[in-house]
Amino acid sequence: MESVEEFARFYEYKEASLTLRKCMDYFRVRIFQYIGLPCWIAGGAVRDYFMHGRVMNDIDIFVANQEIFEEVSKAIADSDTFKADPERFESKNALKFRTKLGKIDLIKLFFPTPHDALKSFDFTVCCAAVQFPLKIIHHENFFIDLASRQLKFSKILYPLSTMRRVNRYLEKGFHIDLDAQFELAQEINSKATIHKTDFYPEVHV
């Protein structure tokens, strides 16, 4: 029996179906067991797992505060398993590691919970997270829209960044219907002026 805690349009599973358990185990074996600290992976890495059975690009790791950020950073840097390159690149949004297991971005934007982080994501097909200790959280339409390769919006906080991201998803084989295009156009049109702050720090590709 699945143990589910339902939020507004999001579902959280602690004990889940075989498919979800495989996803949780995938990230536990590759990432969480070597970090051993409260954090979560969200966005493109989780999407890629359910599309391809593996991560295709980098892994975005989120934490709740600066203290945990520093602890996770040290755990990655010191791990014999990750074998992180000592030369790290730090951007405005993330501390980026090149490791034996692939690229890891430790996100510098803090959220109290995975649910709070997912509420800031634009596309439903990005709205999924795997958390340590193990649980999985996803938008109610995550699997439906992912299966149909359909771009639907959960929330549009930064429409100009979302507009740029639409093109990336079209290249990945997704499509966007007229209603969603109109919704995005309305959000862009609602901005009387455009500033650099209208572009979201893109971490959930």
N, C-alpha and C positions, 0 to 999 in steps of 0.2 A: 504494500500500500504506500503510495507516494505521500510524503509529508510536505505540505505546501503552505507557505504563508503568502497570502495575496495582498499586494499593495495596489495602489491606483494604476491599473494597466500594466503592472509588472508582476512576475511570479518568482518566488524564491523557493528553491528545493534543497533540502538537506539530505533526504533519502529519496533517490530518484530512480527513473527507469534505467534499463541497461544502457541505452544510448547516451543519456546524460552522465551516467557513472563512468562510461568510457572516456568522455570528454574530461571529467574531473580527474580521472586517473592519468590521462595524458599529460596534463599540466602539473599534476602532483609529482609524477616521476621525473619530468624534465626540469621543473622550476622549483616548486614549493618545498619539496623535501630538502633542498639544499639551502634555502633561505630560512625556513622555519620561523617566520615572523608574520604578523597579520598584514596581509596585502591582497590585492586582487589583480587579475589580468582581464582587460576589457577591450571591446572594439574589434579591430581587424583580425587579431590573432584568433579570437573565439569564432568569428565569422568564417575565417579560413578553415578552421578545424572542421566545422560542419559542412563546408563546401568541398574540401579536398582531403579531409582526414589528417591534415597536418598543417602546421604554420608555414605560410609562404613567404612572409616578410619578417618584420621585426615584431617583438613582443612588448606591448605597453604594460608596465606594472604601475599600479596606483597604490597610494597609501593615504592615511588619514591626517598625518601631521609631519612636521619637520623632524621630530625626534625619531619616528619610525623610518622616515626617509633616509636619515643618516645611518641607521642600523642596517637597513636593507642594502644601501650602497656599499657599506663595509662588507656585508655578507657576500655580495656578488664579487667584489674586488678581491677578497681573500680566499674564495672558494677554489680548491684544487680541481673541482669538477668543471666549473665555468671557464677556468683558465683565461680570465679576462685580460685583454690587452691593457697594459698599464697606461697607455695614452688614450684618455677618454675625451670625448667632445661634449661640451656643455652648451646647450642652446638656451633660449629664453624659457622654453617649455619643458625640457627634459635633460637628464644626465644620460648620455648614450654610451653603452658598453658594446664592444666587439668581443664576443666570447666563443668558446669552442662549440657551444650549443646554438649560436646564431646571435643576431643583434637584439639587444635588450635596451629599451628606453624606460628609464625610471622617471615617471612624470612628476613635474614640480608643481602641478596644480593639485591642491589637496581637497578631498571630499570626506565628510564624516563616514559615509557608507557607500558601497557599490551602487545602491539604489539612487543616491544623490548624484553620483557621477553619471549614471545612465540617463538621468533626467535632463542632462545638458547636451546629450547626443542628438544629432539631427535625424539620421535615417534609422528606421526600425531594424534594418538588417545589420546595424552596428550595436544595437541595444542588448548586449549580452555580456555577462561577466562571470568569471570563475574565481571564487574567493578561498583563501586559506585562513582558518580551518575550512575544510571542503564544503562548499555549497555553490549552487549555480543560480544566477538571477537573469531573467530575460524579459523583454517586452512581450506582451501577449500575442503580437503578430510577428515576432521575430522569425519563427520557423515557417509560417505561411508565406511571408514576403520573400524570405531567402529561397525557398523552394521554387517560387515563381520568378525569381530574379527581378522583383518589382521594387522600385524605389518609392517608399511611402515615408511620410514625415512623422516623427514622434513629437519634435518641437523644433522650431526654426528660431534660434536665438541670434544667429549671425548669418543672414541670408546671402551676403556676398561670398562668404567662405563656402556656404552650402552650394551656391551656384558653381563655384570652381570644382567642388567635389563631385557634382553630378557628372561632369565630363569624365572623371576618373572611373566612375562606376559604369558608365556607358562602355568604356574600353574593356571593362571586366565582363561584359555581357549582360549587364542589367538594363532595364528599360524604365522609363518614367511616363506615366499617362498624362493626358491633358489636364485632368483635375489637379494633379500634383504640380504640374508646370504652372498652372494658374495660381495655385496657392503660393508658390515660391515667387512668382512675378508680383503678386500683391504685396508680399513682405518687402521685396526690394523697392517697389514703388512707394511704400509708406515712408521711406527715408527721404527727408527733404534735402539733406546734405550727406556726403559720404566722408568718413574719417577712417584713419588707420585702425582705430579701435573697433570698427565694425567688422574687422576680420578676426575670427576666433583663432586662438592658438590651436592649430589642427593636430590633435593627438589621437583621434579615434578613426583613422583612415580604414 
